[in-house]
């Protein structure tokens, strides 16, 4: 029996729209979590005075707290199988640093579930400017997650009462939102669910006889396996660096493109350090070669831990990762309370790197759907605008054009604890040569 193809799944959506409950109940129904564990969570939840309402959410939230305290967790929680795929659930939903992790996450998502509450009032807040349903949807698209399923949750709520009309209303608004972001909504399933009661998670709900589409479980098998860019040059953003006794310096990250073999000479930019790969391992298993999509740790001969850091990029010396001093990007302003003008210096998140970057010039405002210029050299940009801008990171940054390396040619812009804009690199106008000023 050949191994099932593997997909990384991320679950996103506005706070309190039921992401944790949805995935907790889903994993419970799949048998990944046993009844005893759920009963224990229900008791704990009742002690807090919340009744047993949080028992499913706690499946993932205890996982998250354990992770924050550094306790090892039974990996079974985060992995599950459908008939067709083997899934890894990335980053228990609702995590404080969730967006940051989502942007820089080395375990980049292949596919996503967007959770939106149908409850009156909650739904509207999520899709409004500044709402997280909107913000997360923009981020997914920018980060290259082109396949998603939308779970319209809380259909059991008394303001909804399994109403087909409310489902249709929410679906129409979500379709409109996803269309403006650039999704092909004909390819997206909108599934009415109750995370709490379990409707349409694994089995078809009797409460919604009007719905004839797939359950959430069935919809996950409709995803297509994304192609692995193994034939491109090697690009491996470093996520962490460890010193392991008896082994030495071990950087960790996910290969975005290309392949890496034991014995390869590699270059690490921006500093331009050249080293040899002594060993590679994935999930504690030594391997001779790793390819795009693999999360690996690898040992380098003669390199000190302090000379490498998160955000650096590994490539081969004959095609080293590009280091930009300045680039031109196409951005879309997801949300800004006022307006953005030239000189604005937010924090840019690309692959595993975070660096402050100044928007030095607003070149033109464009129509996001056609790419046509609406206005040359606008004075400012506001929420919803798409534009071509010139940017200068305050220190050298490894980044590529979106056209050549979509995996690492996209970025998000954050400020004031929120995502301000998302963008892609159109052209690198000034390169930094390691060793030169």
RALIN-V599152 format. One record per residue. N is the residue number from 1. PHI is phi in degrees with one decimal (NA if undefined). BURIAL is I if it has 16 or more other C-alpha atoms within 10 Angstrom, else O. D_LAST is the distance of its C-alpha to the last C-alpha in Angstrom with 1 decimal. Layout:
N & PHI & BURIAL & D_LAST
N & PHI & BURIAL & D_LAST
This chain:
1 & NA & O & 55.9
2 & -68.2 & O & 52.2
3 & -63.0 & O & 49.8
4 & -71.5 & O & 49.4
5 & -61.3 & O & 46.1
6 & -106.0 & O & 43.8
7 & -128.6 & I & 42.4
8 & -90.7 & I & 40.3
9 & -113.9 & I & 42.2
10 & -116.5 & I & 40.9
11 & -114.0 & I & 43.5
12 & -129.0 & I & 42.4
13 & 147.6 & I & 44.3
14 & -64.0 & I & 45.1
15 & -56.0 & I & 45.8
16 & 68.7 & O & 49.6
17 & -88.1 & I & 50.2
18 & 101.7 & I & 51.2
19 & -60.8 & I & 48.3
20 & -66.0 & I & 49.1
21 & -62.2 & I & 52.8
22 & -58.5 & I & 52.4
23 & -72.5 & I & 50.5
24 & -62.3 & I & 52.6
25 & -67.8 & I & 55.8
26 & -59.9 & I & 54.5
27 & -66.2 & I & 53.6
28 & -64.6 & I & 57.0
29 & -65.0 & I & 58.9
30 & -76.9 & I & 57.1
31 & 86.6 & O & 58.3
32 & -73.8 & I & 54.9
33 & -122.2 & I & 56.0
34 & -89.4 & O & 59.6
35 & -59.6 & O & 62.2
36 & -59.0 & O & 62.3
37 & -62.5 & O & 58.7
38 & -61.8 & I & 59.2
39 & -60.7 & O & 62.4
40 & -63.4 & O & 60.5
41 & -65.5 & I & 57.9
42 & -61.9 & I & 60.8
43 & -61.3 & O & 62.4
44 & -58.8 & I & 59.1
45 & -63.2 & I & 58.6
46 & -64.2 & O & 62.2
47 & -59.9 & O & 61.6
48 & -78.7 & O & 58.9
49 & 87.5 & O & 61.6
50 & -97.3 & O & 59.9
51 & 66.4 & O & 62.7
52 & -98.2 & I & 61.5
53 & -62.2 & O & 59.3
54 & -100.7 & I & 56.1
55 & -59.3 & I & 57.2
56 & -77.0 & I & 55.3
57 & -59.4 & I & 52.1
58 & -66.8 & I & 52.2
59 & -53.8 & I & 51.8
60 & -85.8 & I & 48.2
61 & -73.4 & I & 47.7
62 & -67.8 & O & 49.0
63 & -56.8 & I & 46.6
64 & -67.5 & I & 43.8
65 & -63.2 & O & 44.9
66 & -60.6 & O & 45.2
67 & -64.4 & O & 41.7
68 & -67.3 & O & 40.5
69 & -86.5 & O & 42.5
70 & 80.4 & O & 41.2
71 & -79.5 & O & 44.6
72 & -76.7 & O & 44.8
73 & -121.2 & O & 46.4
74 & -62.3 & O & 48.7
75 & -63.5 & O & 46.5
76 & -57.8 & O & 49.6
77 & -58.2 & I & 49.0
78 & -95.6 & I & 45.9
79 & -122.0 & I & 47.1
80 & -152.6 & I & 50.0
81 & -121.7 & I & 51.5
82 & -109.4 & O & 53.1
83 & -62.7 & O & 55.3
84 & -106.3 & O & 52.4
85 & -123.7 & I & 49.2
86 & -111.7 & O & 47.8
87 & -107.3 & I & 45.8
88 & -112.5 & I & 43.3
89 & -85.9 & I & 43.4
90 & -84.1 & I & 39.9
91 & 51.5 & I & 39.5
92 & -41.4 & I & 42.9
93 & -59.6 & I & 43.1
94 & 84.7 & I & 42.9
95 & -59.4 & O & 40.3
96 & -53.3 & O & 38.6
97 & -93.4 & O & 35.1
98 & -53.2 & O & 36.5
99 & -65.6 & I & 34.3
100 & -59.3 & I & 31.1
101 & -66.0 & I & 32.4
102 & -68.5 & I & 33.5
103 & -74.0 & I & 30.1
104 & -97.3 & I & 28.0
105 & -53.2 & I & 31.0
106 & -73.0 & I & 30.3
107 & -87.4 & I & 34.0
108 & -46.6 & I & 33.5
109 & -72.0 & I & 36.9
110 & -91.8 & I & 38.6
111 & -141.5 & I & 41.4
112 & -145.5 & I & 42.6
113 & -113.9 & I & 45.7
114 & -100.3 & I & 45.4
115 & -100.7 & I & 48.1
116 & -133.7 & I & 49.7
117 & -76.2 & I & 52.8
118 & -87.7 & I & 55.7
119 & -58.8 & I & 57.1
120 & -57.6 & O & 57.9
121 & 92.5 & O & 55.3
122 & -65.0 & O & 52.8
123 & -57.1 & I & 52.1
124 & -62.4 & I & 51.5
125 & -63.4 & I & 49.0
126 & -64.7 & I & 46.9
127 & -91.5 & I & 46.6
128 & -69.3 & O & 46.2
129 & -53.4 & I & 42.8
130 & 91.6 & I & 41.0
131 & -76.5 & I & 43.2
132 & -77.3 & I & 41.8
133 & -58.9 & I & 43.8
134 & -66.4 & I & 41.8
135 & -59.7 & I & 38.5
136 & -65.6 & I & 38.9
137 & -64.4 & I & 40.0
138 & -60.0 & I & 36.9
139 & -62.2 & I & 34.7
140 & -55.9 & I & 36.6
141 & -64.5 & I & 36.2
142 & -62.6 & I & 32.4
143 & -81.0 & I & 32.0
144 & 85.0 & I & 33.9
145 & -86.5 & I & 37.2
146 & -93.2 & I & 39.6
147 & -114.4 & I & 42.8
148 & -145.7 & I & 44.6
149 & -117.2 & I & 48.0
150 & -104.6 & I & 49.1
151 & -101.2 & I & 51.5
152 & -88.6 & I & 53.6
153 & -94.4 & I & 54.6
154 & 62.5 & I & 57.4
155 & -64.8 & I & 60.0
156 & -83.1 & I & 62.6
157 & -60.1 & I & 61.8
158 & -65.5 & O & 64.9
159 & -76.5 & O & 63.1
160 & -113.2 & I & 62.6
161 & 52.2 & O & 65.5
162 & 57.2 & I & 64.3
163 & -76.3 & I & 64.6
164 & -64.0 & O & 63.7
165 & -61.0 & O & 63.3
166 & -65.4 & I & 60.6
167 & -58.4 & I & 58.8
168 & -62.3 & O & 58.9
169 & -64.3 & O & 57.7
170 & -64.4 & I & 54.7
171 & -60.9 & I & 54.0
172 & -61.5 & O & 54.0
173 & -69.4 & O & 51.5
174 & -68.0 & I & 49.2
175 & -60.9 & I & 49.4
176 & -60.6 & O & 48.5
177 & -61.8 & I & 45.5
178 & -66.9 & I & 44.3
179 & -64.4 & O & 44.9
180 & -65.1 & O & 42.7
181 & -76.7 & I & 39.9
182 & 116.3 & O & 40.4
183 & -81.7 & I & 42.6
184 & -90.5 & O & 45.6
185 & -69.6 & O & 48.3
186 & -66.1 & O & 50.9
187 & -96.1 & O & 49.1
188 & -107.8 & I & 49.1
189 & -88.5 & I & 52.0
190 & -113.3 & I & 53.0
191 & -109.7 & I & 55.2
192 & -76.5 & I & 57.5
193 & -135.3 & I & 57.4
194 & -124.0 & I & 58.5
195 & -63.8 & I & 56.2
196 & -74.5 & I & 58.8
197 & -86.2 & O & 61.9
198 & 94.7 & I & 60.2
199 & -60.8 & I & 61.2
200 & 60.2 & I & 59.6
201 & -78.8 & I & 57.2
202 & -114.0 & I & 58.8
203 & -111.4 & O & 62.3
204 & -65.8 & I & 63.6
205 & -86.5 & I & 64.7
206 & -81.0 & O & 68.3
207 & -78.1 & O & 67.4
208 & -131.0 & I & 65.7
209 & -62.2 & O & 68.0
210 & -72.4 & O & 66.6
211 & -92.7 & I & 63.2
212 & -116.5 & O & 63.3
213 & -84.6 & O & 59.7
214 & -74.4 & I & 58.1
215 & -76.1 & I & 57.7
216 & -59.7 & I & 54.2
217 & -59.1 & I & 54.7
218 & -68.3 & I & 55.7
219 & -65.6 & I & 52.9
220 & -64.1 & I & 50.3
221 & -79.3 & O & 51.7
222 & -85.2 & I & 51.2
223 & -63.1 & I & 47.4
224 & -101.2 & O & 45.9
225 & -71.6 & O & 43.7
226 & -68.5 & O & 40.2
227 & -66.7 & O & 38.9
228 & -94.9 & O & 36.5
229 & -78.2 & I & 33.4
230 & -80.4 & I & 33.6
231 & -87.1 & O & 32.9
232 & -84.4 & O & 29.4
233 & -59.9 & I & 26.3
234 & -65.6 & I & 25.8
235 & -138.3 & I & 24.2
236 & -132.0 & I & 24.9
237 & -71.9 & I & 23.5
238 & -83.1 & I & 23.9
239 & -97.2 & I & 26.5
240 & -152.1 & I & 27.1
241 & -132.0 & I & 26.6
242 & -119.2 & I & 29.6
243 & -111.8 & O & 30.6
244 & -112.5 & O & 34.0
245 & -57.1 & O & 36.3
246 & 83.8 & O & 37.1
247 & -114.0 & O & 34.5
248 & 117.3 & I & 31.0
249 & -78.8 & I & 28.0
250 & -127.5 & I & 29.1
251 & -74.7 & I & 26.8
252 & -127.9 & I & 29.0
253 & -179.2 & I & 28.6
254 & -110.8 & I & 30.2
255 & -71.2 & I & 29.4
256 & -82.7 & I & 28.9
257 & -142.4 & I & 29.1
258 & 82.4 & I & 29.8
259 & -145.1 & I & 31.1
260 & -136.4 & I & 30.2
261 & -118.6 & I & 32.4
262 & -61.4 & I & 32.9
263 & 96.2 & I & 31.4
264 & -64.4 & I & 28.5
265 & -84.2 & I & 25.0
266 & -128.8 & I & 22.5
267 & -120.9 & I & 18.8
268 & -112.5 & I & 17.7
269 & -107.8 & I & 14.8
270 & -70.9 & I & 12.3
271 & -66.7 & I & 11.9
272 & 78.8 & I & 13.2
273 & -77.5 & O & 16.2
274 & -103.3 & I & 19.0
275 & -149.1 & I & 22.5
276 & -114.1 & I & 26.2
277 & -82.5 & I & 28.5
278 & -89.4 & I & 31.6
279 & -156.4 & I & 33.6
280 & -134.8 & I & 33.8
281 & -139.8 & I & 36.3
282 & -131.8 & O & 37.4
283 & 47.5 & O & 39.9
284 & 65.1 & O & 40.4
285 & -112.7 & O & 41.4
286 & -67.3 & O & 39.5
287 & -133.7 & O & 38.7
288 & -88.4 & O & 37.5
289 & -143.6 & O & 35.7
290 & -121.5 & I & 34.4
291 & -127.8 & I & 34.0
292 & -47.2 & I & 32.8
293 & 99.6 & I & 34.5
294 & -82.2 & I & 34.9
295 & -91.1 & I & 33.9
296 & -135.6 & I & 32.9
297 & -116.9 & I & 31.8
298 & -143.3 & I & 30.3
299 & -97.5 & I & 29.8
300 & -111.8 & I & 26.9
301 & -75.0 & I & 27.4
302 & 67.5 & O & 25.4
303 & -119.9 & I & 23.1
304 & -84.9 & O & 23.4
305 & -56.7 & O & 24.1
306 & -70.9 & O & 21.7
307 & -88.6 & O & 18.6
308 & -124.1 & I & 19.6
309 & -146.9 & I & 20.6
310 & -54.2 & I & 22.4
311 & 99.6 & I & 20.5
312 & -73.1 & I & 18.5
313 & -127.9 & I & 19.6
314 & -101.0 & I & 21.2
315 & -147.9 & I & 21.7
316 & -94.4 & I & 22.6
317 & -59.4 & I & 20.2
318 & -78.8 & O & 21.8
319 & -150.1 & O & 21.0
320 & -71.9 & I & 18.2
321 & -58.9 & I & 17.9
322 & -73.6 & I & 15.8
323 & -112.1 & I & 12.9
324 & -99.3 & I & 13.0
325 & -98.7 & I & 11.1
326 & -153.2 & I & 14.4
327 & -149.8 & I & 17.8
328 & -106.3 & I & 21.4
329 & -132.0 & I & 24.1
330 & -104.5 & I & 27.8
331 & -121.8 & I & 29.1
332 & -127.5 & I & 32.5
333 & -81.2 & I & 33.2
334 & -74.1 & I & 35.4
335 & -164.0 & I & 36.3
336 & -143.4 & I & 35.3
337 & -62.0 & O & 37.8
338 & -122.8 & O & 37.0
339 & -152.2 & O & 34.4
340 & -108.9 & I & 30.6
341 & -123.8 & O & 29.0
342 & -57.8 & I & 25.5
343 & 102.8 & O & 23.4
344 & -64.4 & O & 24.9
345 & -126.7 & I & 22.6
346 & -87.3 & I & 24.5
347 & -101.1 & I & 23.5
348 & -98.8 & I & 22.7
349 & -113.2 & I & 24.3
350 & -136.3 & I & 23.5
351 & 38.8 & I & 25.0
352 & -99.1 & I & 24.5
353 & -93.5 & I & 21.3
354 & -133.1 & I & 21.7
355 & -151.9 & I & 19.0
356 & -66.7 & I & 19.6
357 & -142.5 & I & 18.8
358 & -96.1 & I & 19.7
359 & -84.6 & I & 22.0
360 & -88.4 & I & 20.7
361 & -153.0 & I & 23.5
362 & -96.4 & I & 26.9
363 & -78.1 & I & 27.3
364 & -161.4 & I & 30.8
365 & -98.7 & I & 33.5
366 & -128.2 & I & 35.1
367 & -83.3 & O & 38.2
368 & -61.4 & I & 37.2
369 & -79.2 & O & 40.1
370 & -106.3 & O & 39.7
371 & 81.0 & O & 36.1
372 & -71.8 & O & 37.6
373 & -74.1 & O & 35.9
374 & -97.1 & O & 38.1
375 & -151.6 & O & 36.2
376 & -84.3 & O & 33.2
377 & 41.9 & O & 30.7
378 & -63.5 & O & 32.8
379 & -73.9 & O & 32.6
380 & -153.6 & O & 32.6
381 & -124.7 & I & 33.2
382 & -126.0 & I & 35.9
383 & -48.4 & I & 37.3
384 & 95.5 & I & 38.1
385 & -74.7 & I & 35.9
386 & -111.3 & I & 33.8
387 & -154.5 & I & 30.9
388 & -102.0 & I & 27.8
389 & -132.8 & I & 24.8
390 & -103.1 & I & 21.1
391 & -129.4 & I & 19.1
392 & -128.2 & I & 15.7
393 & -63.7 & I & 15.3
394 & -74.0 & O & 14.0
395 & -139.2 & O & 11.9
396 & -53.4 & I & 11.0
397 & -130.8 & I & 14.5
398 & -78.9 & I & 16.3
399 & -156.7 & I & 18.7
400 & -125.4 & I & 20.6
401 & -73.0 & I & 22.9
402 & -61.9 & I & 26.3
403 & -63.3 & O & 28.0
404 & -82.7 & O & 26.5
405 & -135.0 & I & 26.3
406 & -55.3 & I & 28.6
407 & -62.0 & I & 28.5
408 & -125.4 & I & 24.8
409 & -101.8 & I & 24.4
410 & -122.2 & I & 26.3
411 & -155.7 & I & 25.7
412 & -123.2 & I & 27.6
413 & -116.1 & I & 26.8
414 & -124.0 & I & 28.5
415 & -162.4 & O & 29.4
416 & 55.1 & O & 32.4
417 & 74.1 & O & 33.4
418 & -141.6 & I & 33.9
419 & -81.6 & I & 32.5
420 & -90.1 & I & 31.7
421 & -152.6 & I & 30.6
422 & -131.8 & I & 30.0
423 & -158.1 & I & 28.0
424 & -132.0 & I & 26.6
425 & -83.3 & I & 23.4
426 & -90.7 & I & 24.5
427 & -157.3 & I & 21.4
428 & -96.9 & I & 17.6
429 & -92.0 & O & 16.3
430 & -138.6 & O & 12.5
431 & -101.9 & O & 11.1
432 & -105.4 & I & 8.0
433 & -99.9 & I & 7.7
434 & -52.1 & O & 8.0
435 & 90.6 & O & 6.8
436 & -109.7 & O & 3.8
437 & -78.7 & O & 0.0
